[in-house]
Amino acid sequence: MTKSKKLDFRPNEYVVYPAHGVGQITSVEKQEVAGIELELFVITFEKDKMTLRVPTNKATEIGMRALSSPDVIAHAMKTLKGKAKVKKAMWSRRAQEYEQKINSGDLIAIAEVVRDLHRTDDQREQSYSERQLYEAALERLTREVAAVSGGDEIAAAKEVDDVLSSRIAA
C-alpha cells in the first residue's frame, strides 16, 4: 500500500469534505480495522453534530481539500452575481445535476447552484425539493465563506445575501 500525499492536513485545521462541507480535523489517530493498522483523520462537523474518520492515505483521493483561497471565494461571489442558467431539462435531471454539484465540494459549482435556484419575493414559489437543494447549497457556501474569512456564519450569510440582492437590483 503506497502512501499518497497524506499529511497535507493537520489537527485543528478546517477542511472541506465533499459530501458534508466544512469540518475541523480534531486529531489524527491510529486504529486497527480488520487486522490492518490505519491512520485516520478525525473530522468533526460541529453544526451536524457528526464525527467522521477518514484514512489519511485516502483523504485526497476522496476529494477532501483545504479551505478555498480568498481568490476562489471572490470568484464564487462573482458567480453569484451572474444570470441564473436554468436548463430546460426535466426537474429530476436538473435536481440530480444540482445534487452532484453540491456534493462535489467545488465552491464555484456550489455557487452556481445557489445562483440558479435563488428566488426573489416576486418570483414563483420554489417546490420543496428546489428549496431543499437551495438551502443545502447556500449552507455549504456560507460555511466555507465564514471559515475562510474567520468570521461567523451569520456575517457570511449576510454577505452572500447582499451579493444575491445586488444581482436583483442590477
C-alpha positions in Angstrom: 0.0 0.0 0.0 1.5 3.3 -1.1 1.1 6.4 1.0 -0.2 9.0 -1.4 0.1 12.6 -0.2 -1.3 12.0 3.3 0.0 14.7 5.6 -1.4 17.7 3.8 -3.8 18.3 6.7 -3.1 19.0 10.4 -5.1 18.8 13.6 -7.2 22.0 14.3 -7.2 22.8 10.6 -10.5 23.3 8.7 -11.1 21.1 5.7 -13.8 20.6 3.1 -15.2 17.1 2.8 -17.2 16.9 -0.4 -20.3 15.1 0.9 -20.5 17.1 4.2 -18.9 20.5 3.7 -16.6 22.3 6.2 -15.3 20.3 9.1 -12.4 20.6 11.5 -9.7 18.0 12.0 -9.6 17.3 15.7 -6.9 14.7 15.7 -5.1 12.0 13.8 -5.4 8.6 15.4 -4.4 5.0 14.7 -7.0 2.3 14.7 -6.9 -1.4 13.8 -9.6 -2.3 11.3 -9.9 -5.9 10.1 -6.3 -6.6 11.3 -4.9 -3.7 9.4 -3.4 -0.7 11.3 -4.9 2.5 9.8 -4.1 6.1 10.4 -7.2 8.3 10.4 -8.1 11.9 10.4 -10.9 12.6 12.9 -13.0 15.3 11.5 -15.9 16.9 13.4 -18.8 18.8 11.8 -20.0 20.9 14.7 -23.2 22.0 13.1 -24.3 18.5 12.1 -23.0 17.0 15.5 -21.1 14.4 13.4 -17.7 12.9 13.6 -16.0 11.4 10.6 -12.9 9.2 10.4 -11.1 9.3 7.1 -8.0 7.2 6.4 -5.1 9.6 5.9 -3.9 7.8 2.8 -7.3 8.2 1.1 -8.1 11.8 2.1 -7.0 13.5 -1.2 -8.3 10.6 -3.3 -11.9 11.1 -2.0 -11.7 14.8 -2.6 -11.0 16.2 0.9 -9.4 19.6 0.4 -8.2 22.6 2.3 -10.5 25.6 2.5 -10.7 27.8 -0.6 -8.4 30.7 -1.0 -9.8 34.3 -0.8 -9.5 34.4 -4.6 -11.8 31.4 -5.0 -14.3 33.0 -2.6 -14.2 36.2 -4.7 -14.8 34.1 -7.9 -17.7 32.3 -6.2 -19.2 35.7 -5.2 -18.8 36.8 -8.8 -20.5 33.6 -10.0 -23.5 34.5 -7.7 -23.9 37.9 -9.4 -24.2 36.2 -12.8 -27.5 35.5 -14.5 -29.2 32.2 -13.5 -28.7 29.5 -16.0 -31.7 27.2 -15.8 -31.7 24.4 -18.4 -35.0 23.3 -19.9 -34.3 19.7 -18.9 -36.8 17.8 -16.6 -36.6 18.8 -13.0 -35.5 15.3 -11.9 -32.5 15.6 -14.2 -31.6 19.1 -13.1 -32.1 18.1 -9.4 -29.6 15.3 -10.0 -27.1 17.7 -11.5 -27.5 20.2 -8.7 -27.0 17.4 -6.1 -23.8 16.3 -7.9 -22.5 19.9 -7.9 -23.3 20.3 -4.1 -21.6 17.1 -3.3 -18.6 17.8 -5.5 -17.2 20.1 -2.8 -16.3 22.6 -5.6 -17.1 26.0 -4.3 -17.8 27.5 -7.7 -20.2 24.7 -8.6 -22.0 25.2 -5.3 -22.2 29.0 -6.0 -23.8 28.1 -9.4 -26.5 26.1 -7.7 -27.2 28.9 -5.3 -27.4 31.4 -8.2 -29.6 29.1 -10.3 -32.1 28.2 -7.5 -32.2 31.7 -5.8 -35.7 33.2 -5.9 -36.8 36.7 -5.2 -40.1 37.5 -3.5 -41.8 38.4 -6.8 -40.8 35.1 -8.5 -42.8 31.9 -8.3 -42.7 29.8 -5.2 -40.0 27.1 -5.0 -41.0 23.5 -4.8 -40.0 21.6 -1.7 -37.1 19.8 -3.4 -35.9 23.0 -5.0 -35.9 24.7 -1.6 -34.0 21.7 0.0 -31.3 21.8 -2.7 -31.0 25.6 -2.5 -30.7 25.6 1.3 -28.1 22.8 1.2 -26.0 24.7 -1.4 -26.4 28.0 0.5 -25.4 26.4 3.8 -22.2 24.9 2.2 -21.3 28.2 0.6 -21.8 30.3 3.7 -20.0 27.8 6.0 -16.9 27.9 3.7 -17.1 31.7 3.3 -17.3 32.0 7.1 -14.4 29.6 7.7 -12.1 31.3 5.2 -12.9 34.8 6.5 -12.6 33.7 10.1 -15.9 35.3 10.7 -19.2 33.8 11.8 -21.8 32.2 9.6 -24.3 35.0 10.2 -22.0 37.5 8.7 -21.1 35.2 5.8 -24.8 34.6 5.2 -25.4 38.3 5.1 -22.5 38.8 2.7 -23.9 36.1 0.3 -27.4 37.5 0.6 -26.1 41.0 -0.2 -24.5 39.7 -3.3 -27.7 37.9 -4.4 -29.8 41.1 -3.6 -27.4 43.3 -5.6 -27.9 41.0 -8.6 -31.7 41.6 -8.4 -31.2 45.4 -8.2 -29.0 45.4 -11.3 
